């Protein structure tokens, strides 16, 4: 049975034992009474008789003082126990003409906190429907995160049945949705309106630093009417959630290579997770050992002697959120991995040979082409997977083409130019990263590596946990790296050895030394070989990007003239929500594997402080959900109890004031 909507619960119920402290003033009063012994004295009888008439008033005053003290302690006990007021309408809702519901339909909203319980989206829809009944004849306008369009709901009862409230695998652009709600109020003039935002407060969806929030607050303040803003926060996370994602798929000979990642919210120790692989309907399974919060690994599946492409999916057992327990892939014919090495005239032969061997060490279908910096315009950007730039950073058309290559998913590795850099050369940058001055180690000493990222980036540990031998790296010369980027490896003086800058879909890497004996022993450690091969592997996914799409984006929709159909059988096909649902689709002659956005696997959740920043200067009510789907949205009410405690203390102080005695007029004789 659902609790009543006006119930009160507590986040810290054990602190309610503090209510026993309300008895302290009474106990102190009783102890003080025992300190005095009554002694009958004849002369006092006349005084007692004279004051007997005012004794009743004094007793009432003392009782009121004692009551205020006890209630102040009780109010403090309630406040520290963090009381929660139940119901979306809180204590008192008033008359509302229109409720505008902003519904987060992102993939993370399908999370549930118990077996058999509904997900967050289904739960909030039911609660909103019940709350709308309390409002009587108020209109309900829905703005869902998938379509972003406002539509009037004829009846709250049909809210969970609408196609625009169904689950999706998309993200949610909360700033855009909030702006759409204000625009609707400006255009429709719906009378007294309230905006209800139902979301799990994922940071990538809310984008708290987005400038559009400032515009939303300004527009809301300019409205002629006072609009109530209520945040329906569904951010409880009681169960550990596992997610799997296909990072890339490609054909190598008679094998399909899948790049995969498994992640979980909490590192609960080593666990063996069964993973199911589906390739064209054929299934296989393998137990993957996960020790940590995430794991990247490869899986090779045999292909049955055909040069054609294919598709499939990878899944793990269903848990808290079934939407992130599967990921889809598609692939085509085998494509070569092409690298382009750009050098300047001062590049040594040793460095040139080391870079060429690292880019094409003899693996199948790996090619490298060496170009002088003056020939960089000859790069075929359409077939490039990796660009190794061992020259001054480019400008002009080549610089623009290189930046566009990175944005489209390519990987560029920048190495220090062998020749000297003038001021103009140091002023050039790619993605905000530039080369600083050349630095040499003191005589008889080396630059050595202090630490590096073992879990992420091209210097991460191997699949078996083996670390790269970066501790053996010694350098006598390095180029300073200037700019804001993620540091993946550091020298012993905290200067960066390797940094990464993500630019849209691609990556720019800057390495501060060269595989040249006049610079370092990078060639002897073979670290550059692993770095370049991993960068090449990541860049190769760009060539297969046409086989992947993201739910809710244009890549998940057919273009004009294409007929869409779903190829996989993992889940039921809903044509109305096909652009927002993950799966493998046929768009005309194209095969596209559509997956949820990467941000939906992000752990970041907005805090109350973040919400105060988002709605700075705007009054809003926050209702927080708990783990149980049978518990209504709750709102903290501790401030009211603190105010009550303050009022009781003020009343007690006033009652304790002694009345001012009136002075006798001069010359007035004393009464005897």
N, C-alpha and C positions, 0 to 999 in steps of 0.2 A: 504494500500500500504506500502510495506517495505521501510524504509528509505535507502538512498544510503549508501554503505559500507564505504565511506570516510567522513561521517558526524561527527559533534562534538556536544556533549551534556555536561552538567555540573551537578555535584552532589550537588552543592550549587548555584543554578541559581540566588537567591536573592542577592548574593554578587556581581553580575555583575553590580549592581547599583554603585559599586565602580569605574566603568569606567567614571562616571561623574567627578571623581577626576582628570582625564586627563586635564580638563579645568582649574585646579588651577594654573599651571604655566602661562597660557595665561592671566588669570584674574589678577594675581600679576603683570605681565608685564604692563598691561593696567593701573592698579592703580598707578604704579610707574611713568608712563608717565604723569599722571594728577597731580602729586606732584610738577612738575616744570612749571614755567610760562616763556614763551618766551619774551624776551626784546631785541629789535633791538638796536644794538650799532655799530656805524660806523666803529670803529677799528676792530670789529670781522669779518667784511665782507671780509677783506684780508685773515684772517685765514680760513674762510669757503671756500673761493675760492681755497686755497692751499690744503685743505683736501677733496674737493668734489670728486676728482678722486678715493680716497680709500674708500669712504662712501659705495659704492655698495658691496665691499668685506666684510666690517664690518656688514652690514645688513644681508648678507647671513650667516655669522658666527652666528649672534644672532638668526636667524631663525632656524639654525641647533641645537643650544643649546636648544632653546625652544622646538623643536620637540623631541629631546632625552629625555628631562624631562617629556614631556607628554606621550611618548611611554613607559618610565620606569614605570610610575604610571599605565598605562593601562595593561602592562604585569603583574604587581603585582596583579591587580584586577582579571585578568584571572587566575592566579595561585591559589589565595585563593578560587576561585569559583570551583576549582578542575575539570578542563576540561577532557573529555573522548573522545578518538579518536575511531571511529567506525571501524568495520571490523576485521576479524581474522588476516588479513595480515598487519594491522596497516597502517602507511604511508610508503609505499614501501616494497615490499616483496622479490624482487630479483628472480633469477632463482632457482627452486627447482626440483630435480630429483625424490625424494621419500618423501612422508609424511607417517609417522608411527602414526596411531591414536590409542591411548590407551583409550578404551571406558569403563567407569564405568557403569555396568549394574545392580548395586545393587538395592535393593527394594526401597531405598530412592530416587533414580533417577526418579521414576514415579510421583513425586510430581509436581503439577501444581499450579500456583498462581492466577488463575481465572477460573470461570465457562466456560467450552467450550474450554479452552486453552490446548494445548498439554503439556505433562509432560516434564521434563528436558531432559530425554533421547531422546525423539522424536524431541524436539526442536533443540538440538545440532546436531543431525544427519542431519537435514535439512540445518542447517547453514554450517556444514562441507562440505556438497555436493555443496553448492553455492560457498564456498571459493575455493574448488578444481577446479571449472570452471575457476576462475580467474588465477589459476596456469597453465592452458593450459594442456599439456600432462604429468603432473607429475603423478607418480604411487601412489596408495593409498594402504597401508598395514594396516590391522585391527588386533589389539590384544584386545580381549574383556575379561572382568573380570570373566566371568563364565567359559570359557574353558581355558583361558590363552594361547591360541595358536595363532600364526601369520598366517594370510591368506591374499592373495592379492585380492583386490576388483576389478573386471573387469571394473566397471564404477561407478562413484559417484552417479548416479541416482538410482542405485539398492541398495544403502547402507541401507536405511530404511526398505527394504523388506527382508533382509537376516535373517535367523533364528538366527545367531550369534549376531544380534543387537536387538533382541526381548526383551521384559521386562522379568525380573526374580525376584525371592524372595531371592536372595543370597546376600552375602557380597562381598567386593572387596579387594583383597590383593594388594594394590598399590605398595609396595616395590618390590614384585615379578613381577608385570607387567612392572615396569620401567626397571628392570634387563633383562626381556625378550626382551624389545625393543633394548637395547644395544647389547644383544647377537645376535639379528637379523642383526644389522648393521655390527658387526664383521664378521658374517658368510657370508652374502649376498653381502657386499660391494656395496650398492645401489647408489653410487655417492653422490652428495650433498643431505643430508637428514635433515628433521626436525621431531621432536617428538612433537605431540600434545596430551596433556592429558586432556580429558573431564571428569570432576568429580564435585560432589557437595561438596567435601572437608570434608567429615565426618571424624572425628578424628579416630574412630575405624578402618576405612578402610585404612587410611594413615599411622597410627602407626608412628608418627614423631620421636619417640625415637628408632626405630628399627635400629639395626646395619647394616642392608642391604642397607640403604641409603648411608652410608659411602662407601660401596663397589661399589654402582652405580656411585657415584660421581668420585671415583678413576678410574673406567673403562671408564667413559665418557671422562675424561681428557686424557686418554692414547690413544684415537682414533686418527688415522692419519688425519681425517677430522674434520672440525668445525661443530658440530651439533647444530642447533637452537632448543631451548626448549621453547614451548609455553604451558601455563596453561590456559585452558578454564574453568573458575570457574563459576559453576552454584549454588551459595550459597544463592540466594535471598529467603527470607521467609516472605511473606507478609500476609499469612493467617495462622490462628491457626490450628494446625493439631492434631487430636485425634487418638489414637492407642489402640487396645485391644489385649490382649495376654492370652492364656490359660497356666497357670503355671503348672498345674497338673490335672489329672483326675483319680478317683478311685471309686470302687463300695463299698458301705456300706449297706449291707442288700438289701433292695429293692429300694435303691436310688443310683443315680450317683452324686458324689460330684465333682464339678468343682472349682478349685482355679483359680481366674481370676485377671487381673490387667488392669485398664484403665489409660492411661496417656495422657497428652497434653503438647504442647510446652510452652504455656503461661497460667498462672493462671488468667483467665478473670472473676473470681467470680463464685458464685454457678451456676450450670447448671444441668438440667435434661436431661440425655442422654438415648434414647431408645436402648435397647440391645435385639437382636434376638438370641434365642437359638434353634438350630436344633439338634435333636437326632433321628437318623435313619429315617429322612424324616419328622418327626413330629416337628412342629414349635410352639414356644411360645415366648412371649416378656415381658419385664419388664423395667420400667424406673428406671435408676440408678442416684442418686444425687451425683454429683462430686463437691467438694469444695476444691480446691487445685490443685497441679500439677499432682498428681497420686492418685489412690485408689486401694487397694487390697480388694477383697471380695470373698465370696463363693456363689455358686448357687447349690441348690439340685434339681435334676430332678427325677421324679418317673420312675422306671423301671417296665416294664410289665411282672412280674413274670417269668423271664427267667434267667438262670445262665450263659448264653452265654455272650460274649463281644459285643461291638458295637462301633459306631463312630458317629461323627457329627461335627458341627462347631458353632462358636459364632461370631456375627457380629454387627457392629454399622453403622449408616448411612454414606454413602460415603462423603468424604470431600477432603482436599488438596491432600492426597495420598491414593488412594483406596487399595494399597497393604498392608497397616497396619490396615485396617478396618475389617479384618477377621482373625480368628485363629482357627485351627483345633485340634481335639482330637480323641483319640481312647482308649479303655479300655478293660480289660479282666475280668476273674472271680475274686471274692473278695479274697484278700490276707491278712493274719494277719500282724499286726504291731509288730515286734519283737525288743525289746531293750535288750542290754547286759550291766550289771553294774559290773564294775571291781573295786575292793576295795583292800586296804592293811590291814594287821592285826590290825592296830591302829584305823581303822574306828569305830566310836562309833555306838552303836545300834540305838540311836536316829537319827543320820544322815542316817544310812542304811535304816531304816524304812521310813523316809521322802522321800528318793530318790525312793524307790520301789513303794510307794503310788503315787508318781508323774508320774512315767513311766507307771503304770498300775492301774489307779484309779477305774477301774470297767467298762470301756467302752468295747464295743463288739470287740473281736478279738485283744486285746492288751495284749501282753505277755512280761514279763521281767525275765531274768535269771541272777542271781548273781554269780560271779566268783571271786576267789582270783586272785591277780596279777600273781601268779605262775601258774594259770590255764587258762590264757588268750588265750593260743593256742587252746582252745576248742571252741572259738567263731566261729559260722557258718556265715561267711561273706556273703554267698550267700543269706541269708534270713534276714540279719540285716538291720534295718532302722536307728537305733540310738545306739551309743556306749557312755556310760557314764563312764568316766575314773576318778576314785577317788583314784589314787595311783601315785607313781612316774612315769614319762613319760617313755614309753617303748623304748627299743633298740632291735637290732638284728632282727630276722625273724618276731617277733610279731610287732615290730615297723614298719617294712616295709609293713606288711599286713595291719596294721591300716592306714598307709599313702595311700596305694592303695585303700582301702575302701573309704576314703574321696575323692580321685581323681575320683572315679567312680560315685560320686553323693551322697555318704553317709554323715551323720552329726555326728560329735563327740563332746561331751561336756566334757571339762576337768575341774575337780575340784581340789582344793589344796589337796595334800596328808595329811592325818591326822598325820602321823609320821614326824619326822624331816628329812630335806633334807641335805645331805652332799654336798660337792663341786661337786662330780661326778653327783649327782642328779640334781643340778642346771645347770649343763653343758648340760643336755639333752634338746632337742627341737623337736617340731613338726611343720613343715612348717615355721621354723625360730622363733617360739614363745617358750619361756621357763619360768620356775618359778624362781622368784627372792627370796630374803630373806623374812622370816616371820616377820610381823609387828603387833604390838599391840598398841592400842590407849592409850593415857595418862590416868592416874588414874582419875576416875570420869567423863570421857568424852567418846564419841562414834564417830566412823566413820559414817557420814550420807551422803546420796546421794545428789549431787549437781544438776545434770541434766542427761537426757537420751534421746535417739532418739525416738520420739513419732511416726514417720512415717515409720521407717524401722527396721528390725530385730525382734527377738523374744520378745522384750519388747515394741513393738509398741502398739499404742492405739487399742482398739477394733473396730469392724466395726461400732458401734454406736458412736464412738468418745470418749468412756470412757477410761481414763488413768489408768494404773496399779498403785497400792499404793506404789510406790517405796519411796515416801517421808516418809513412816513409817518405812523404813528399818534402823536398827541400828546394828552396828558391833563393836566388841572389838578386833577382830583378823582378819587379812587378809594376803594373800600371794601376794607379788608383781608380776606383769606380765611384762616380758621383751621381747621386739621384736617389729617389725613394723607390725601393724594391725589396723583395723578400730575400734575405740572406740565407743561402743554403749551406755555405761553408765559410769559416773564418780562419784568418791567420792568428798567430799567438798574441798579436797586439790588437786583436779585435777588428782589424781591417778586413773587408770582404775578399774572399777568394772566388766565390761563385755566387751570383745573384740571379734572381728570376723576376721578370715583370710580365704579368699576364695582360695581354692586349686583346680584348674581345675574345675570340675563340682560339687564339694562338699564344705563343710564348716567345719572349726574347730572353736569352741567357747571356750573361757577361762573365767571362773567365779572365782573371787578372794576370795570368802568366802563360808562357808558351812552352811547347815541347821541344825546347832548344837548350843545349847544354850551357849556353851563355845566359840563359834565363833560369832553368830549373831542370830537375830530373824527372819531369812529367812523363817523358817517353819511357823511362825505365820502369816506372810504377804501373804503366798501362792504364792508369785512371782515365786518361783522355779517351782511350778506346771504348771503355764502358760508357762514359758520358756521351760520346758522339753516337754510339749505337742506340742508346736509349732515347736520345733526342730524335734520331732518325725514325725510330719506331713510333714515337709520338707524332711526328710530322706526317707519317704515312697514313694516319687516320684521316687526314684532310682529304686524301684522294678517295676515300670511301665514305666521305661525309654525305654524299648524295644518297646513300642507302639508309641514312638515319634522319629522324625528325624529332621534334619536341612537341609534346601535346599542348594544344592551345596556340601554337605559332603557325606561321604560313607554311613551314616545312611539313606540317601534318595535314595539309589540305590539298586537294587536287587543283590543278590550274584549269583554266577555261577549256572545255572540250574533253577533259578526262573523266572517266567513270571510276568511281571509288568502290572498292570491295575489300573485305577483310579476309586474309589468308589463313591466319593461325586459328586454332580452336581452344586456346587456353581459357577464354571466358566468352560469355554471350556477347553478341554483336548488337549494339543499339545504334541504329543509323542517326537518330536525333542527336546523339552526343558523340558521334564518331570523331569529330575534330578535336575532342577533348579527352579521348580515351586512348591509352597505350595499346599497342598491338602491331601486327605486321599487315600492311595494307598494299593493295595494288591500285596505283593511280595510272590508268591508261596502260602504258608499257613499262612503267616504273614500279619497282618494289621498294617500299620504305618501311623501316622499323621505327615506330614511334614510341618514345619513352617519356617518363615524367622528367621535369626539369631537375638538374642537379641540386638546386636550392632546397628541394623538398626533403632531401636527406640531411639537411643542416640541423645542428642541435641548438642553435641560438634562439632564445626566447626573450621577448621584451620584458623588462622588469617594470615595476611601478614607476621607478625613476625615469625610465625610457618613455613611458606613456606621458608622464608629466612634461617631458621635453617635447614630445610630438604635439600635445595639446596645450602648449604653453600659453597661459592667459585665458584658456577656454575651460569653462566649468564642465566636468563630466562625472558620471557615476560609474564606478567599476564593480561589476558583479563577477565573482570568481567561481568557477566550477570546481567540484571535488571529484575524487576518483570514481565514486559511485554514480551510476546513471540515474538512480532513483532519488538523488538529492538535488533540490532546486538550486538555481544560481544564488550565490550568497554574496552579501555586501558587508564589509567590515564596518562596525559601529562603535569602535572603542573611543573615538573622539567624543561621542555624545556622553559616555560615562565619565570621561575626564572633565568635561564641562560640568556635569552633575556634581562630581566631587568638589570642584572649585566653588560651586554655588553653595553646597552644604557647609564648606569651611567658612565662607563669607558669612552665612547665616549664623554659624556658631560664634564667630568673632563678634558680630553685632549683639547677640544675646548676652555675651560675656561682658559687654561694656557696662560699667556702673553708672547709674543716673547721677547727674551733677547735683550736689546738695545746694539748696538755696541759702544764701548768706543772710543773716539777720540785719535789718536796717539799723543804722546808728541810733543809739538812744533807746532802742526797744528793750525793755526789761525781759530777762529770761523767765520762762514760766516755771513755777515750782509746784 
